[in-house]
Amino acid sequence: MTPELTTLALAALLQAVQFILFAIPANRELGTGYTSSSRDRPPTRELSARTGRLQRALNNHFEGLILFTIAVVVVTLGDKSTGFTAACAWVYLAARVLFIPAYAFAWRPWRSAIWGVGFFATVAMIVAALL
């Protein structure tokens, strides 16, 4: 398995961890009656600020994972894996790990900077595969 595919697998596991980090407090705050329902109506209680941020961080990773998956597929199927693309993949994963507490604890401006590092590492992988 290429290093890029390894980091993609780890990023998917990170997504599962993020879901758990959000789901546990969300169930406590909204109640299992609501969270196990079909959610046809808005909740009667609101999420705390931190749990809301964990939800947004989770959704943000879903969005980032799409572009990262494309980068990994392009690098892998194009047989363009290099030390540079592998390093970019690991940088992406490290940024996504750091993004969770940065978002949860509202680290400004670091949250945006960390996001940018992961984004540009992903774009660099795609550009490197095209060269």
Helices and strands as residue ranges (DSSP letters): H 3-30, H 32-35, H 49-77, H 83-104, H 110-130
